[in-house]
Amino acid sequence: MKPDMFREPVIILVGLGFPAKVRTVMDAYRHLVEWPASMRDTAYSVALKACGAALRGEIEAETARGLFAAFAEKHDLLAPEPDIIAASSRRHDKDPHVR
């Protein structure tokens, strides 16, 4: 496994709500650099600094992953877990009153 690879990807929603897997520190860094300047906050700064440190080998990739995931959660970017989506879909299929 490459040193900047995450053990598990962080799945975020991009564009019109399409899921994208962020698999490496570099992927996370690229996403952060493209984040609009007007929306940059402390969570953004911490995640960006962590990704930079991980790319330089100063911290572990998993540390940067955790901080990127926290940034994504704060900004409602995390995609729902696939098993939650499947369970919700099954519930909707069984009960015609659930929308």
C-alpha positions in Angstrom: 0.0 0.0 0.0 1.3 3.5 -0.9 2.1 5.7 2.1 -0.6 8.2 1.3 -3.3 5.6 0.8 -6.2 5.5 3.2 -7.1 2.1 4.7 -10.8 2.9 3.9 -11.8 5.7 1.5 -13.9 8.6 2.7 -17.0 8.7 0.5 -18.2 12.2 -0.1 -20.9 13.8 -2.2 -19.7 16.0 -5.1 -21.4 17.9 -7.9 -25.1 17.2 -7.8 -24.8 14.7 -5.0 -22.8 12.0 -6.7 -20.6 9.9 -4.4 -16.9 10.0 -4.9 -14.3 7.9 -3.1 -11.4 9.9 -1.6 -8.7 7.1 -1.4 -5.5 9.0 -0.7 -4.1 12.1 1.1 -3.5 13.7 -2.3 -7.2 13.1 -3.3 -8.3 14.8 -0.1 -5.8 17.6 -0.6 -7.0 18.3 -4.1 -10.6 18.4 -2.9 -9.7 20.9 -0.2 -7.8 23.2 -2.5 -10.9 23.4 -4.7 -13.1 24.3 -1.8 -14.6 27.8 -2.2 -12.6 30.4 -0.4 -15.8 31.9 1.1 -16.6 28.6 2.8 -13.1 28.0 4.3 -13.2 27.7 8.1 -11.2 26.2 11.0 -12.2 22.6 10.0 -10.9 23.3 6.5 -7.6 24.8 7.7 -7.0 21.9 10.0 -7.7 19.3 7.3 -5.6 21.1 4.8 -2.6 21.4 7.1 -3.0 17.7 8.1 -3.0 16.7 4.4 0.1 18.8 3.8 1.9 17.3 6.7 0.9 13.7 5.6 2.2 14.4 2.1 5.5 15.5 3.6 5.6 12.4 5.8 5.3 14.3 9.0 2.1 12.5 10.1 0.3 9.3 9.2 -2.1 9.2 6.3 -4.8 7.9 8.7 -4.5 11.0 10.9 -5.1 13.2 7.8 -8.0 10.9 6.8 -9.7 11.4 10.2 -9.4 15.2 9.9 -10.6 15.2 6.3 -13.6 13.1 7.3 -14.3 15.5 10.2 -14.2 18.4 7.7 -16.5 16.5 5.3 -19.0 15.7 8.1 -19.1 19.3 9.3 -20.0 20.4 5.8 -22.5 17.6 5.2 -20.4 16.1 2.4 -20.3 12.5 3.7 -22.3 10.1 1.6 -24.7 7.9 3.5 -23.4 4.4 4.2 -24.4 1.9 1.5 -26.2 -0.4 4.0 -28.3 2.5 5.3 -29.3 3.3 1.7 -30.2 -0.3 1.0 -32.2 -0.6 4.2 -34.1 2.6 3.5 -34.8 1.4 -0.1 -36.1 -2.0 1.2 -38.4 -0.2 3.7 -39.8 2.0 0.9 -40.4 -1.0 -1.3 -42.4 -2.8 1.4 -44.5 0.0 2.7 -46.4 2.1 0.1 -47.1 4.8 2.7 -43.4 5.5 3.3 -42.0 8.2 0.9 
